[in-house]
């Protein structure tokens, strides 16, 4: 397959004798195409080409590419998300050329630098890895690192986190626990060499794993697993299919599993007591009978904040869009409107913003020039 989206089919080339020993399925090569050299991937090898016409030879070998299993998986992904196959071969390739892989050095087990806290019950962890793809419903207060530790213990594991920052923190904890770790995409070659745990975000779903032993996906419900550009593939779905083909455990964790996952994989839950203990206590205040002049904050909220221990922080989330949705001049009473389209404006940090055309202007009345505006309707 050549790296040209418009040509979404394999092309035949002959391998020169000097390159035969180094060419395998997945190898990244340079091939001639219409007078220029383009990048491509070897997706198949055969002694019997499908044409009798003379074939052009490969120009050179660029380096290591995706494994043969990932090349096959790219065919499935192209069908699943109705996109060009080269899009997935790019995702499965290193960000730069990888002429050689590092030598894997077997080291003695490293003693953890600090205790690793595993909150998940051992029985739940064992059950999660016992059969097929499984989603474990874990409350937000429970640390899912026990599932990551179990995957790492099994060998060349693949751990996916919903963000780059979360992946970096997970990798750091694995290193503290004494595991060899490769963080994707920067350490692609290290992951391809094996003998480590590969950790990354969505793109790591295509990470090279020569001896894949287990897969863990943290927060599988996160929207970040969905690629925004076409083809809009989902990293979670890719690794579930990948683990199914490899016949290895795939464990997904989430406090609120997505409907797509619940419909396709096995659900495993903790006891009701453990789940309840892992969620914060929510108290809903009915303010329908409160006096209008009491203000924005309820008496209950004020009491809770005042009773907080000295030095402890209190987070108050005001779920509103904009500080003010409708303003009028305090001097002349004129409504604050957009000078471009005439729609009413809302107050934001940078000034007055039009909700229709998104134009921003200073906090000044267009009629009289006063800077004293009063709120007619607060943010929502």
N, C-alpha and C positions, 0 to 999 in steps of 0.2 A: 504494500500500500504506500503510495506517495503522499507527501504532506501537502496535498492540494485538495481542498474540500470539494471542488467542482468535479473531480474525478474520483468518485466513490466506488472504486472497484480495483482489484489487484491487477498489476501489470507484470508481465513475464520478462525476466532478465536472466542472463547466463552468469554463473559464478566462475570467475577465473580460477585456475588451478591454485594460484598462490593464496587465495582467500578461502578456499573450501573448508579448511580446518577451523576457521574462526567464524564461519557463518552458521547461525542457528536461528530457529524461529524466535522473533523478537529483536534480533540485532538491528541497530540503527545504521543505515547505510546512506551513501550518496549515489544517485543514479542519473544518467543522462535523460533529459526530456526536452524535446524541441530546441536543441542547441544550448541548453543550460543544465546545470546540475542542481538537483533538488534532494531534499531529505526524504527518506522513506524507511519503512519497516519491513523486515522479512516476515511474512505471515504464513508461508508454506514452502516446503522443499520437495521437489519431485525430479525424477530422472526422465520423465516423459511429459514435456510441455504440450500444451493444448494447441499448438500451431506449428506448421512446418516452415514458417518464415524464419530467417536468421534473427537471432536475438542479440540485443546490445548487452555488453558486459556491465557488471557493477563497477562503478568508478572507484569506490573506496569504502572501507568500514569506518564509521564514525565512533562507535563504541557500543557499550551494553545498553540494552533496551528492556522492555517489559518481558516477563516470563511467558512461556508458551500458554500457560493457563490464563494469563491476563489477555493475551491475544485472542484466545477463544472467547473470553468473557466480553471483550469489546464487540464481538459480533452480536451477542445477546443484548448488550446495552444499546447498540445502534438500532436493533429491532424494537426494544422496549420503549425507547424515547424518540424513535423516529428521527434519528440524526445521522450525520456522516460518521463512519467508523473512525476516521482519522481524529475526530475530536476526542475520542476515548483513548486512542493510542497516544495522543499528546499528553493527556492526563496521567497516563501510566508510565511516562518517560521522565527521565531526570531533567532538571532545569538547564543543565549544561551537558557537554559531552563527557562520558565516563569511559575512558579507554581501558582501564583496568579496575578490578575490585580490590579493596584492602584485604590483607591476610587476616583471617580470624584467629586470634590468639586465645586459647582456652585458659581461663584464669580460675584460681581457686575461689570458692564462694567468699564474698565480702561480707563482713559483719556490718549490720546496719548501724549508721552513725547516730541514729536516735530511734526510739520505739515507733513502730508503725501501728497506728490505731485503726483497727478494723471493727466497724460498728455492726456490719451485717452478720446475722447468725450463721454459724458454720453449716448447719443443716440446709439453710436456704441456698448458700453458695454452692454446696455440693449438688443439690437438686438442679440448680440452674445450668450446671455444666454436664448434667447426666444425659440429656437427650435433646437433639434438634435445636433450632433457633428458639430462644426463650426471651420474653420481656419480663423483667422483674419490676413490679411496682413498689418503689421505695419512697418513703416520705422525704421531704426536703431536708429535714434535720439529720437524716442518716447518711453517713459517709459511705459511698459505694466503692471505696478503694479496695475492699476485700475481694470484689470480683476482678479487679485489675490484678491484684496480687496472685490470685489463683490462675489467671490466664498466663501471667509471666512465669509461674512455676512450671507450667506445662511445656514451655519451650519457646519457639519463635512465634510470639503472639503479636497481634495487631490490635492496638488500642486507639479508638477514635474519640476525640473530644469536640464539642460544638464550636470552640473558638481556639485561636492560636495561643492566647494566654492560658486558657485552661489546659491545653495540651502541654505547654511548657511546665506548668505546675505539676501536672501528673508525671511528666518525665523526671522532674526533680525528686519527687517522692519515690519513684522506682529506683533511681540511683541511690538514694539514701537507704533503700531496702537491700542494696547489694546487687542490683540487676544491671546488665549491659543494656544501654538504651540508644536508639537512633531516632532523632527527631526529624520528621519530614516537613518540608521537602529538602532542607539543607543537607541532611545526611542520607541521601538516597542511596549512595554507593555502599554505605555501611549497612543499611537495611538489606540491600541486595546480596551482600556477602553472608548474611545469616548470623546465627549465634547471638541474637539480641532481641529486644522488644521494640517494635516500631510504633511510634506515637505521633499523632498528627491530627489535623482538623479534617475537613471534608475531602480535600485532595488526597489524603493518605489512604482513602478507600482503595486506591490503585497502587499502593506501595508494594514494592517487590518483597515477597516472602518465600524463599526457596523451600522452606519446610514449615508451612503454616500449621500452627498447633491449636490456636484458639483466637476468637475475636470478641472484643468488648466494645460496645458503643455507649457512651455516657450521654444522658439526656436525649434520648432518641426522638423526643417530641419537638426538639428545637427546629425553628424554621431555617437555621443556617445550613442544614444538611441539603437543602434544595439549591442547586445551581441556578443563578438568575439568568444567565445567558443561555441561549439555545445551543445545543439540546439541554433541556432543564432536568438533568439527571439528579438523582437523590443518592447521596453517599451512604445513607443507611440501607437503602434497598440494594445497592451494589454489594456491600459486604455480606448481607444476608444471603444473596445468591452465591456469592463467592464461597462462603463457608459451607453452604449446602453442597456445592460441587466438590469441595475438598473433603467433605465428610467430617468437619471439625465443629466443636461447639461454638455457638454465636450467642452471646448474652447481651441484651439491651437493657438499660436501666432508665427509669423515668418515674417521677412522682405522678404524672398524668399521661399514660401511654396514648399515642395517637390512634385514631380509628383505623388507619391503614395497617398499623402494626398489630392491633388487636385482632384484625380480620385474617392475618396471615401467619402469625406465630403463636406459640403457647404462652399463656399468661401465668406467672407465678407471683403470689402475694405473701406478705408477712402476716402474722396474726393480727387480728383487729386491734388488740391492745398495743402492739408495737407500731402499727400504722398511726393510731390516734396520738400516741406519745411523740411521734415525729412531726406532727403538724402543729402550728401555733394556734392558740385559743383566739377565736374570732368573736367579738361582741358587737352586735348591731344595735345602735341607739335609735329609738323611735322619737323623732323631734317634732312630730306633727302637732303636738299640743303645747310646745314651748312658746314662750312669749317672743314675738318678732324682734324685740329689742335686745335679746340676749347675745346676739352676734353670731359669728361664724362657728365658733368652737363651743361644743356642748359642755355642760358642767362636769359630766363624767370624764371627758377628755382632759379638761383642766385639772381635775383632781388626780388623775393617773400621772400626768406629767409632773405635777408638784410633789407627788409621793415617790418619784424616782430617787434612787440612792444618789448621794453626792458623788460627782465625778462620772456618773453613767450618762451616756448619750441617749437622747430620745429622737427618733425619726418620725416626722409628721409629713405624710404625703398628701398634698392637695391636688386631687385629680381634676385639673382644669386645663383647658386649652386657651392660652392667652390670659393676661391679667384682666382685661376688660373687653367685652364683645361689642358694646355700644357706648359711645361717648358723645357728650354735648359740651359746647363752650359754656364755661361758668359765667361769662360776661354777657354774651348776646344770645345764648341758647341755641345756636346753630349746631346741627348734628355734624360730627366729624366724618367727612366723606373723602373718597379718593379723588385726587385732582386729575387722574387719567381717565377713569371709567365711571366715576360718580357713585360707586358702591360704598356702603359704610365701611369704616376701618375698625380694626381692633388694636388694642395696645399690647405691644410686645417689648422685649428688653431694648431693642434697637430703635424704637419709636412707634409710629403708627403704620400698620401694614394692612393693605387691602386683601380681603379674603377671596376676591375674584381674580385680580390680575397680579397679586403678590407684590405690588409696588410698595415701597417704604418711604415715608416722609417724616419730617420732624414733628414733635408734639406742639403744634401751633395751629390756632384756629384760622382757617382759610378766609373767613369773613371779616373778622376784626383784628386778627393778629395776636390775640391773647394766648398766653401759655397755660392758662388755668382751665383745665378740662375736668368735668365731673363725670363719674361713672353712672350711666343709666342702666346698664345690664352687665353684671359681672361675668367673668369667664365661666365656662362650663366644663 
